[in-house]
Amino acid sequence: MRKIDLTNYDYEGQTFHVAPSLVAILFSPPKLDAREVLRLDELARRIETTEDPTILLEEVDYARIVKGLNATDLQPHGRSVVEFIRRILDAPNVSVEEKH
């Protein structure tokens, strides 16, 4: 599983909102079939409703986020998105044990 830090951060006096930005990039890929849109919406709702400062994602959901990131035009945001990109691409792998 991958662990992504959802806490907001400041860049040059502006607050960068991580969770809403993650949700926004999910729907960036140019061609999404209807089932994938539903899966992405489920993931988006999970991101929006988490109360933790981090979120654990299975590899398939992490891959969806990376796909959305790669399909997004980050140009207008400049360097303010460097930390955001780093949090996604450098998200640590964590092992999780099932509770019995």
ZAGU-264016 format. One line per 4 residues: number of its first residue (from 1); for each residue x, y, z of N, C-alpha, C, O, CB. Coordinates in pm, whole numbers, padded with zeros to 5 digits. Atoms other than C-alpha are relative to their C-alpha. Glycine has a CB too. Example, Ala and Ser with C-alpha at 12.3 -4.5 7.8 and 13.67 -1.06 7.14 Angstrom:
residues 2
1) 00089,-00119,00000,01230,-00450,00780,00090,00120,00000,00194,00118,00066,-00099,00003,00125 | -00082,-00119,-00006,01367,-00106,00714,-00077,00109,00073,-00026,00220,00090,00041,00046,-00142
***
This chain:
residues 100
1) 00085,-00118,00000,00000,00000,00000,00089,00123,00000,00203,00120,00047,-00096,00000,00122 | -00071,-00128,00002,00105,00359,-00055,-00065,00096,00098,-00186,00096,00116,00001,00060,-00144 | 00047,-00095,-00100,00076,00632,00205,00027,00142,-00052,00142,00180,-00072,00069,-00024,00137 | -00012,-00137,00050,00008,00987,00084,-00041,00098,00109,-00145,00084,00173,-00087,00020,-00126
5) 00024,-00107,-00097,00028,01292,00310,-00103,00098,-00058,-00081,00156,-00165,00133,00074,00036 | 00110,-00086,00047,-00294,01493,00275,00001,00139,00063,-00085,00221,00033,-00132,-00066,00028 | 00001,-00130,-00066,-00197,01789,00492,00031,00111,-00100,00116,00097,-00188,00101,00002,00118 | -00024,-00116,00085,-00212,02126,00323,00138,00057,00030,00193,00034,00138,-00110,00108,00022
9) -00130,-00065,-00023,00110,02322,00281,-00003,00139,-00060,-00086,00170,-00146,00117,-00084,-00060 | -00009,-00138,00050,00207,02682,00217,00113,00011,-00101,00219,-00049,-00086,00021,00100,00115 | -00103,-00033,00099,00397,02805,-00086,-00014,00147,-00033,-00117,00191,-00086,-00013,-00090,-00129 | -00003,-00144,00025,00488,03173,-00114,-00126,00070,00050,-00187,00149,-00022,00018,00026,-00148
13) 00113,-00067,-00062,00211,03279,00121,-00137,-00052,-00038,-00237,-00002,00012,00006,00141,-00030 | 00127,00060,00042,-00059,03068,-00046,-00010,-00142,00054,00091,-00213,00059,-00015,00002,-00155 | 00021,00136,-00047,-00208,02748,00094,-00035,-00089,-00117,-00126,-00059,-00194,-00111,-00004,00108 | 00029,00100,00103,-00199,02449,-00139,-00083,-00109,00066,-00037,-00172,00161,00132,-00058,-00065
17) 00093,00097,-00057,-00495,02220,-00065,00021,-00136,-00069,-00013,-00153,-00186,-00147,00048,-00016 | -00043,00127,00056,-00376,01863,-00117,-00118,-00091,-00036,-00126,-00137,-00150,00090,-00072,00098 | 00109,00095,00027,-00694,01651,-00086,-00086,00043,-00119,-00111,-00039,-00208,-00088,-00016,00124 | 00079,-00041,00117,-00905,01860,-00329,00080,-00008,-00130,00023,-00037,-00236,-00051,00142,00019
21) -00084,00010,00120,-00612,01866,-00572,00013,-00144,-00045,00014,-00171,-00165,00139,00059,00027 | -00002,00143,00035,-00586,01486,-00557,-00129,-00039,-00071,-00127,-00108,-00173,00019,-00087,00126 | 00130,00032,00061,-00956,01460,-00635,-00008,00059,-00140,-00057,-00007,-00232,-00116,00055,00088 | 00007,-00066,00131,-00923,01706,-00924,00079,-00075,-00106,00034,-00088,-00219,00050,00143,00010
25) -00081,00068,00102,-00644,01513,-01096,-00053,-00139,-00035,-00020,-00192,-00141,00143,-00012,00049 | 00053,00134,00028,-00832,01183,-01072,-00073,-00005,-00134,-00065,-00105,-00205,-00095,-00043,00112 | 00085,00000,00118,-01061,01283,-01356,00068,00063,-00122,00001,00100,-00218,-00129,00072,00030 | -00076,-00063,00107,-00784,01423,-01581,00022,-00084,-00125,00025,-00029,-00235,00130,00041,00052
29) -00027,00077,00122,-00717,01129,-01815,-00107,00027,-00106,-00226,00033,-00075,00007,-00150,00031 | 00093,-00042,00106,-00873,01213,-02154,-00110,-00100,-00032,-00221,-00059,-00068,00077,00026,-00122 | 00104,00100,00032,-01060,00886,-02207,-00024,-00087,00121,00063,-00164,00162,00041,-00086,-00123 | 00040,00082,-00113,-01241,00728,-01918,-00132,-00067,-00035,-00227,-00001,-00079,-00012,00085,00132
33) 00128,00066,00024,-01507,00463,-01957,-00089,00019,00123,-00041,00059,00230,00019,-00152,-00032 | 00098,-00027,-00106,-01820,00481,-01743,00033,-00072,00130,00018,-00015,00238,-00139,-00040,-00047 | -00034,00075,-00122,-01709,00209,-01500,00118,00063,00073,00120,00069,00196,00033,-00146,-00034 | -00117,-00063,-00062,-01376,00382,-01442,-00039,00131,00068,00014,00163,00174,00109,00025,-00106
37) 00048,-00123,-00063,-01555,00710,-01369,-00062,-00032,00136,-00041,00040,00233,-00102,00074,-00091 | 00061,00040,-00127,-01755,00529,-01099,00105,-00040,00102,00094,-00006,00220,-00098,-00115,-00022 | -00109,00039,-00091,-01437,00378,-00951,00074,00124,00050,00107,00134,00168,00100,-00096,-00070 | -00069,-00122,-00038,-01270,00718,-00953,-00083,00083,00097,-00030,00144,00190,00032,00083,-00123
41) 00087,-00073,-00091,-01572,00875,-00785,00005,-00062,00140,00005,00010,00240,-00144,00002,-00052 | -00009,00068,-00129,-01554,00614,-00509,00130,00039,00071,00130,00068,00191,-00008,-00155,-00018 | -00128,-00040,-00057,-01185,00694,-00455,-00003,00147,00040,00048,00184,00146,00114,-00026,-00101 | 00009,-00143,-00031,-01255,01068,-00467,-00078,00023,00129,-00038,00105,00212,-00067,00076,-00115
45) 00080,-00013,-00123,-01522,01034,-00198,00080,-00044,00122,00071,00016,00229,-00130,-00083,-00010 | -00084,00048,-00110,-01279,00836,00017,00104,00106,00039,00128,00130,00157,00070,-00132,-00039 | -00099,-00105,-00026,-01015,01109,-00017,-00067,00120,00069,-00013,00174,00165,00068,00045,-00131 | 00070,-00117,-00054,-01268,01385,00057,-00048,-00020,00143,-00055,00076,00220,-00118,00034,-00088
49) 00060,00023,-00131,-01410,01220,00367,00098,-00048,00107,00061,-00058,00224,-00110,-00099,-00012 | -00093,00047,-00102,-01095,01094,00537,00032,00112,00099,00047,00228,00060,00129,-00052,-00065 | -00032,-00098,-00104,-01022,01268,00864,00145,-00012,00043,00192,00067,00125,-00092,-00018,00119 | -00141,00021,-00033,-00666,01137,00886,00087,00094,-00083,00047,00137,-00191,00040,-00147,-00025
53) -00092,-00085,00077,-00368,01348,00777,00067,-00075,-00116,00135,-00013,-00198,00105,00056,00092 | -00055,00081,00109,-00264,01060,00547,-00107,-00096,-00049,-00208,-00119,00018,00126,-00078,00047 | 00092,00101,00053,-00440,00808,00327,00082,-00117,-00052,00185,-00098,-00117,-00091,00059,-00112 | -00064,00121,00051,-00340,00450,00254,-00076,-00046,-00123,-00198,-00058,-00122,00004,-00113,00109
57) 00061,00040,00127,-00402,00340,-00102,00056,-00132,-00047,00176,-00156,-00041,00022,00107,-00106 | -00046,00122,00065,-00388,00000,-00261,00065,00039,-00130,00039,00147,-00183,-00118,-00101,-00023 | -00077,-00033,00121,-00161,-00014,-00565,-00088,00040,-00117,-00050,00128,-00195,00086,-00118,-00040 | 00088,-00033,00113,-00454,-00002,-00810,-00051,00144,00013,-00060,00215,-00087,-00119,-00099,-00007
61) 00046,-00138,-00021,-00585,00323,-00656,00116,00098,-00012,00099,00208,-00066,-00068,00014,00136 | -00119,-00084,00015,-00234,00466,-00633,00031,00021,-00149,00064,00131,-00191,00122,-00063,00073 | -00025,-00009,00145,-00189,00389,-01005,-00100,00095,-00066,-00064,00165,-00160,-00008,-00140,-00065 | 00101,-00092,00055,-00513,00578,-01079,00041,00145,00027,00024,00232,-00059,-00140,-00029,00062
65) -00043,-00135,-00033,-00376,00884,-00901,00119,00041,-00086,00123,00152,-00138,00034,00011,00149 | -00117,-00030,00083,-00043,00866,-01084,-00042,00023,-00146,00009,00113,-00212,00104,-00115,00008 | 00050,-00018,00138,-00228,00827,-01416,-00064,00138,-00015,-00041,00207,-00115,-00103,-00111,-00036 | 00063,-00132,00003,-00434,01137,-01337,00104,00111,00008,00092,00212,-00062,-00099,00014,00113
69) -00108,-00099,-00011,-00122,01329,-01234,00071,00016,-00132,00098,00129,-00176,00099,-00041,00110 | -00072,-00005,00128,00053,01239,-01558,-00083,00060,-00113,-00027,00109,-00211,00045,-00138,-00039 | 00089,-00055,00103,-00251,01350,-01761,-00035,00146,00025,-00101,00210,-00056,-00127,-00081,-00009 | 00036,-00135,-00039,-00277,01685,-01583,00101,00102,-00050,00222,00078,-00045,-00013,00009,00151
73) -00087,-00110,00038,-00138,02009,-01718,00032,00082,00125,-00052,00158,00174,-00066,00089,-00112 | -00038,-00068,-00124,00052,02141,-01418,00066,00136,-00025,00103,00205,00070,00093,-00088,00081 | -00069,-00123,00038,00202,02437,-01606,-00050,00125,00074,00032,00200,00127,-00015,00021,-00147 | 00043,-00126,-00061,-00020,02712,-01466,00036,00011,00148,00040,00121,00203,-00149,00016,-00016
77) -00026,-00002,-00144,00068,02613,-01111,00147,00018,00034,00181,00053,00147,-00051,-00128,00062 | -00143,-00021,-00022,00446,02629,-01152,00056,-00080,00115,00021,-00196,00136,00026,00144,00024 | -00071,00070,-00107,00661,02544,-00855,-00087,-00031,00121,-00047,-00109,00207,00118,00081,00044 | 00086,00027,-00115,00372,02545,-00610,-00044,-00146,00006,-00085,-00193,00112,-00123,00091,-00004
81) 00044,00140,00002,00293,02187,-00719,00114,-00099,00022,00090,-00220,00025,-00067,-00029,-00130 | -00114,00092,-00016,00643,02045,-00666,-00020,-00090,00122,-00001,-00211,00113,00131,00079,00014 | 00023,00080,-00121,00561,01933,-00311,-00113,-00100,-00022,-00104,-00215,00021,-00032,00092,00121 | 00113,00087,00031,00229,01789,-00430,00045,-00120,-00083,00011,-00234,-00052,-00110,00078,-00075
85) -00052,00107,00086,00402,01588,-00705,00090,-00093,00080,00080,-00215,00067,00076,00058,-00120 | -00091,00081,-00081,00669,01472,-00463,-00078,-00092,00096,-00043,-00209,00113,00095,00091,00081 | 00080,00082,-00092,00407,01351,-00216,-00063,-00120,-00071,-00079,-00227,-00012,-00109,00084,00066 | 00060,00110,00075,00247,01140,-00486,00107,-00098,-00049,00101,-00217,-00020,-00081,00053,-00119
89) -00098,00089,00062,00549,01004,-00670,00095,-00066,00101,00144,-00176,00077,00081,00076,-00102 | -00088,00057,-00103,00757,00949,-00354,-00079,-00059,00117,-00023,-00080,00224,00095,00107,00052 | 00083,00057,-00107,00467,00806,-00151,00062,-00132,00046,00084,-00222,-00036,-00148,-00021,-00047 | -00065,00121,-00048,00621,00540,00071,-00091,-00122,-00008,-00212,-00114,00010,00046,00020,00142
93) 00069,00129,-00009,00527,00177,00045,-00007,-00037,00147,00094,-00029,00217,00074,-00111,-00083 | 00013,00046,-00138,00391,00056,00376,-00066,-00136,00000,-00156,-00164,-00079,-00081,00101,00085 | 00063,00131,-00008,00308,-00296,00475,-00110,00007,00105,-00095,00068,00211,00105,-00112,00035 | 00118,00000,-00086,-00027,-00353,00633,-00036,-00143,00031,-00042,-00228,-00058,-00119,00076,-00066
97) 00042,00133,-00040,-00130,-00655,00831,-00150,-00001,00025,-00206,00093,00083,00076,-00047,00126 | 00144,00014,-00017,-00487,-00775,00830,-00032,-00025,00147,00035,-00104,00214,-00054,-00115,-00087 | 00045,00023,-00137,-00668,-00754,01163,-00084,-00125,00005,-00163,-00151,-00086,-00081,00121,00054 | 00080,00123,-00017,-00815,-01079,01288,-00099,00014,00109,-00174,-00080,00137,00089,-00120,00027
***
